[in-house]
Amino acid sequence: MSTSTPVIAVVNDDTAFLDLMNQLLTDEGYDCFIHVVGSTAYEKVKEAAPDLVVLDIRMGDPEAGWHVLDMMRLDPETRDIPVIVCSADALQLREKNERLRQQNAQSIEKPFDLEELLTMVSGVVGKAPSQASQTSD
């Protein structure tokens, strides 16, 4: 069993959301990498090689997140990195559900329950070492 801490990249254009995610994931014991610019997100994700990407679909341009996801899936170095797409555009998530399935990406609608997101994260990358060793009171 690996003891390395999973790295989670969060790509979003909302700095308040990024701050929240950074705090939440760090508190849970994950290493968090945040990126705010959609146009350079793919390059930064490739460089960071995270264990998971939490990706906003609409970052200024309604297609920005889809572009990042497409680029990741076309590149052999990033094609297998799990992605959780999050968006407040519930209609778009439902309309593009088949595309998400084909791209092997999960989705969650904003606003979401933090515990629901953490359950998805731990289901993909496992618990962070600091969380896995803790016991419930």
Secondary structure, DSSP 8 states (H G I E B T S, - for coil): ---S--EEEEE-S-HHHHHHHHHHHHHTT-EEEEE--GGGHHHHHHHH--SEEEEES-SSSTTHHHHHHHHHHHSTTTTTS-EEEEES-HHHHHHTHHHHHHTTEEEEESS--HHHHHHHHHHHH---HHHHT----
